[in-house]
Amino acid sequence: MRNILARSPASVLLLAAGLALLSGCFTAERSASGPEAVREPVRVVDQGNAGDRRSQVHVFRTAEQLEAAPLPEDLRRSVAQLIDFPREAALIFFAGTRTTGGYSLDLGEVSRGDGRIVIRITEIPPAPDAMVTQALSYPHVVIAIEDPPPSIVVEGPDR
């Protein structure tokens, strides 16, 4: 049986490049999910369409504040697991009622300084030709804010 690597120098280089690429993928995946993973100072931790009918913003700096809030129980449990109180604060933005499905919210611009942070929430509507649920929906997004300053300002749809 002939040695496959002896066929040509190009096949050896191709095999080496493929192994290096795969090795880099596995290394990046391992470090991103490991305990040394870098966390963004402001990041989306949850989003969906089970929000409130009214457009509102809630900021929770402690687990006790979150526990006392008038939120759906499943959302409260989810946020409690995703936020590292008191190192982080939780910001929950409810966009209010939308006439169809297909809407989502995302984190826009963030600026920090002078004891405050300004967070812009952007709404992503469904594409004009998208097939969407013909039912009311209530988009929301949950954002973790690391080392929250005293003032948190939120700008977004219907705000």
Summary of the structure (lengths in Angstrom):
residues: 159
radius of gyration: 22.4
end to end distance: 72.4
largest distance: 72.7
contacts: 420
relative contact order: 0.20
helix: 28%
strand: 34%
